[in-house]
Amino acid sequence: MRVALLSTDFVLTDIAVIASIDIKQDEAGLRIFCERHRLPSRFYRADEITRMPADGVCEPCALLASDGGRLVLRKTIEGGVTVAIATKEA
């Protein structure tokens, strides 16, 4: 996550929510990360993800969590974790 953030103007405290597909909601690493950084998590069903104008899982989840925002970092893989960052439109 840190490498992904370094490629943007954001820092960890700018993150509002961690989003992923619902089948990962019990994944220990994801749960521990959210707890450690006191971040809420939001999970989406596959049918919600496939309706988004982005490929894969992380980009659609980022867009869904941003409530209609825009991607500021496309799919990036860091340490075996796939990350995308979206921001709400001002």
Order of alpha helices (4+ residues) and beta strands (2+ residues): alpha-beta-alpha-beta-alpha-alpha-beta-beta
